[in-house]
């Protein structure tokens, strides 16, 4: 996989055309194998302004296994990448969630999806937010979709706010309204929500990863599951002290085959301050494979899989589906740094992100018609 971060000048390089690859056979919903034409995972890098005062620019991406950026013909609003009046708050299935400072509405937009139309972009407003007592709806942790498009009638959008509130809606239904839940346990206040296709429910890891909260919108039931960590690595006192000093975040991700992984990401200040902001650097990353009984088994071998963590909803793909991807790795793309981790020997290769980056999104593979 190419590491754009060691060579920031490559962010201005627009030489290659997008590479489209044919995936290896995957299991479809009916259990039959099929071969799907799709784009590779890619970084959303920037937009090259079409003119000095133009409000649109050509989208610039970096496919995860290439060395050079690609400038697409697709035009996107510059405000999505460079305007503080339009805040991007998350991404799922290639849809960017935005929060307008003007009207306070959440919208789902496909502008940054490399294969979506720029002549007929889809910008779907969500219902006006309802703030529960003793909650807030101005700071969003992340957004998750239960289907590839919010235009699907059964698609549910979950929005996790910093604090107790978790909200759901079905954008495609007429008179769509929010279902608002107040989470009592504070260990979920800063957590991110994800959708499990296998279990058909939304899941949230608690701080520290010892609890998983699930919400089933079919039965309107929620459940808490305790995890039992197994096969933990033996750490030296120095390593343990380092991890104890880190900021830690937990991320749930589901493989195409339905395997569930819990990723613990440890970051610490690098000592660098850029534009008044302390820069964080990855110190460690641990992956646990979860089972139905609540066992969380530490592993350094996820086989052919690659996990991707960014401001987007985490996703996972088989490396063999995209020649050039390195299996058994986790790709990282954050506001401070980007790079990857080799799980077999815990090698971490990251570099500082350019301060001009605003998106910090990794786009999952997109099907091509």
N, C-alpha and C positions, 0 to 999 in steps of 0.2 A: 504494500500500500504506500502511496506517495505521501510524504510528509511536507505539506506546503509551508510549514512554519519555520523551518530552517532557512528558507529562501523567500523572504517577504516580497522581493521584486517579482516573483512569479505571479503574484496577485494581479500584476498589470499585463500579464501575458495572455494573448487571445488567439492562440494559433490553432488549437485542435478543434475538430468538430466533435459533437457528443458521440460517445461510443455506446451502441446498443448491443446487448448480448442476449442470447437465448438461454433461459434458465434450464437447469436440470429438471427432470420430472418432479413435480410436487403433487401432494395429495389434494384433490379438490373436495368440495363438501360432500360429494357422494362416494368418496373413498377411491375414486378412479384417478389414475395418474394423468397429468396433462402437461404439455410444454407451453410455457407462456413467454411471450416477447415482452420485455420490460427494460426500463432504464436501470443502470446501476445506482447504488446509494451515492449521494453526492452532498458536498458542502455548498450551502448558499454563501457566496463570497461577497458580492457587491453588485452594483449596477453601473454601467458606463453611460453617463448622461448623453442623450442624443444631441443636445445643443447646450450652449452656455446657460441659457435660462429655461431649458426644457424641463417639464415636470415628469418626464418619463426617461428611462434609461434601459439599455440592453442588459439583461440578466447575465451575471458572471457566476459560473459554478466551477467546482473542482470535483471530478469523479474520484472516488476514494482510492483508486489504484493508479491514478495518473499523476504525472509530474507537473503538468502545466494546466493553468486555468483555461476555461472555454467561455468565450463570449457568444451567447446565443442571439438569434434574431429576435427572440421574444422580448417584448417591451414590458416593463413593470413601473408602477408609480415610485418615484424617488422617495416619496414620503414614507414608504414602508421600511426603508433602510436608513434614512438620514433625518427624518423630521420627528422631533419630540412631541409634536401635537398628536401624532398617531402612534400609540404605544402598542408594540407587538408583545403579546403575553404568553404565547405558546404555539405549538403546532402539533397536529396529529393527522396521519394519513395524507400528508402533503397539503393540508389546509392550515393557513396561518390565522390565528385568533388575534384580533386587534381590539383595542379599547380607545374610543375616540374621546379626546379631551373636550370636544365641543358639546356633544349630546350625551356622553356617558354610556353609549350603547356598545355592547359586544357584537362583533361581526366575525364571520368566518369567510376567508378569502382564499381563492386558489391562484392569486397573482404570482406567487413564488414557486408554484409547481412547474417544473421545467417543461412538462408536456401539455399543460393547460393552455387554452386559447387566450391570446392577449387582445384579440379583437372583440371577444365576448366574455370578459372575465366574470366570474361568479362571486358576488359579495352578498352574503346572506346575513341579514340582521337577526339577532336573537332577541327574545322578549326583554322588556325593561327589567333590570335587576331589582330584586326585592331583598333588602337587608334584614336579616333576623335580629331580634334584640340582642345587644351585647356582641354583635358581630360586625364585620366590615366587608365591603365588596369593591374596594379600590385597589387592593394589592392581590394579585392572582398568583397562586403557586404554579398551576399548569392546567391544561385542557386535554381531554381525552374523548375520542369518538368511538362509538361501538361498531361503526361501519365505515367503508371507504369514502362515503359521501354523505354529507348532512341532508342531501336532497332525497335520500332513501327514506321511505315513509316510517320505517321502524328504527331509524338511526337515533340514538340517544347521545346527547352532548353532556359531558360531565365537566364542571368547572370547580376546581378546588381553590378556595381562597385562603390566604394566610390567616390562621385562626380556626374557629370552630365550624365555619359554614362550608357545606358541600351542596352544590346545586345541579339539578338535572333538567333537561328539556328535550323535546322532540321537534326540531325546527321545521320539518316537512309537514307536520300536522297543522290543520287550521286552528286558529285561536290557541297556539302553543303557549304554555305557561311553565314557569319554573316550579319544580318540586324541590323544596329547600329542607335540608337536614342540618340540625345542629349536633355536632360531634361532642360528646361529653369528655372523652378521654383526651387530655392535652398532649399526649404523645403523638397524636395525629395532626396537630395544628400546623406544622410546617411541611407535612408530607405531600407527596405527589400521587395523583390518582392514575390508574391504568385500567384498561379494559382487557379482560381475559376472554378470548374468543372460545377457548375450550370450555370454560365454565359458564359463559354467557352472563358475566357479572363484572361489576367494577370492584377493584381492589386497591387498598391503600396500606403501605407498610408503615408501622409505627416507628417513631424515633428509636434508634438502636436496633431495629429489625426483629424484636422479640414478639411482636404482635402483627397480624394481618387482619385488617378490617375488610369485610366484603358487603356489597349492597346488590341485591337481586331485585331488579325493577319489575320482574314478572310477578313475583310473590310479595313484593314490598317488604322483604325481610332483610335484616342485616345480621351479620355474625362476626364473632371475634375468634381467631385461631391463634393459639400460642405455638411458637416455633421452638424446637429443640435442636440446638446447634451440635453438630457432630463432626468428627475428623478435623477439629480445629488445628491449625499449624502451631508448632511450638515456637514461641517468640523469645528472643533474648530480652533481658531487662531493658537494654537500650532501645530495641525496636518497640517494645511495649510502651515505654515512656514516650517515644515519638508519636505513636498512634494515639495515646491518651491526650496529647497536646494538639491534635488535629481537629479541624472541623469535619464532621462526618455527615454524609447524606446516603440515603437508602433508595434503591431503584428496583422496581419489579419489571421484568421483561419476559415475554413468552415467545418461544421458538415457533416456527411454522408447524412443527410436529406436535405442539402442545406442551412442551417441557417448560416449566417455570423456574426462573432464576432470580435470586436476590443478589444485587450488586451493592457492596459497601464501598463508597468512594471517600478516601481520606485526603484532605487538602490542608496546607499550612501556608502561612505568609512566606513569600520568598525573600522578603526584606526590601523588595523594590516597590517604589511608589511612583505611579504614573498618573499625572494629572490629578494628584491628590487622593488617588485610590490605591490602597495596598493590594499588590498582586498576589494571588494564591497559586500554589504549585502542588501537583499531585505527589503524595508521599507513598501511598499504597492503594491497592484495590483488591478486594476479595470477592469471590463469586461463590454462591451457595446454590445447590440444586435442591428444590423443594419437592416434597411428595404430598400425597393426599392425607397422610397421617401427621403432617406438621413437622417432619424431619427436614432440617436444613443442613445439608452435607457439603462441607467445604470441598471445592474441587479446583484443580488447575488444568482440567481437561474437559472442554466442552465440545470436543470433537471437531467437526467440520464447520462449526458455527462461528459467526462474528457478531458481537454485540456492539450497538452504537448508542452512546449517551451524549445528549446535548440539551438545548432548551426544548427540542421536540420530544414527543412521547418516545421513550426508548423502544428500539426495535432490534430484530435479530434476523440474520439471513445466513443461508449456507454459503460458505466460501466457494464451493465448487460450482455454484450457479453463476459466479462472476469471475472469470479468469483474471488473476492478478491480485485478488483479495487473499490475505493471509489468514488461514484458519486458526481457531483457538486464540483469538485476540479480542480486545475491547477497544474500540475507537472512541476518543474523547474530543469534544468540541465545546468549549465553554468560553465565557467572556474574558477569562484570564489566559487561557492556554488551550492548545490543541495537540493531538498526537495519538499515541496508542500504547497499549499494554500487552505484552506477550505473557499469557497466563502460565505457560509451562515453566518458565524460570522467573516470572514476576518482573521482567525487564520493563522499565518505564521510559518511553521516549516522547517527550513533550517539549514544546517551546512556547514562548510568550506570543499571544495574539496581538496583531496590530490594533491600536486603540480606536481606529476608525471603524472596526467591525461592530455592527449593531445587531445583526440577525442571530448569529451563533446557532444556526439550525442545520441539522443533518436531515436530508430528505430520504425517506425510504424508497425502495423501487416502485416505479409507477408503471402500471399496465399500459400497453399501447394498443389502440384499436386496429 
